[in-house]
């Protein structure tokens, strides 16, 4: 746990962007809510900006670390740490600003959207500022034979004189996290989901994208990354792997699809608050329909 949060703090692109956004947004005397506070660093930035009170919320053991560090950095008199789900807390007052860095590799996969919608209804004042204010997901079709072979096709071969091939369906409906290479792209990336976090009303989001293959190739799946707008003029993105700690998400196909140059690829992406992900569509007139719902074997 500590090492993971050290990694987050060591990501200077991510942390400085949040600091810049918070210093631009929080005004002296503001009340701030920090959802998923972790080590508490965003709460500390809010205090640096002049916040009168900060409610730092974290459901895990890092709540204790945030409380410990708030005393060490001298902000314990202004920060109240709550160990709970944000959807379960009641505050004595409504906040002027919400900050959260519950951004997963897939952008929405830490249930950020649901917690923000709930906070807007119960914890924030009308027209409160939200950092980040927007989150967009980009997608691109990719040719990744080695990765697909390792993680999906591997199950086709008999191993130890046993047929393990039924595992292939689970493997192909599981999202992989890896570093993407633009050489693998079969077209220019496209934004497929774009969520305004200040107005969104539903945790179910979906979008569509259409591509034209740039070369003869084999489609093995789709790569995804996010771009978060913290405030106007301040963004963070996982597009360029290595600049931040985030990787890319790879949504594999169960069956690779041979593509010719200029063949059409259509894909729809859908998620319910990052809990499940569905990717369906067709490529070169062959349909695919996959979901993380089928990424885990049934029990019993």
Protein Blocks (a to p, Z undefined) as FASTA:
>chain_A
ZZmmmmmmmmmmlmmmmmmmmmmmpcghiacddehklnommmmmmmmnopabdcdddfbl
klmmmmmmmmmnopmmmpccddddfklpccfbdcfbdcdddbcfkopmnommmmmmmmmm
mmpcehiacddfbdcddddddddfklmmmmmmmmmpcgehiafklmmmmmmmcccddddd
fklpgbdcddfbdcdfklpcbfbdcdddddddfbdcddfbdcddddddfbghiacdfklg
hjambdcdddddfbdcdddehiacddddddeehlaccddddeehiacdddfklmpcceZZ
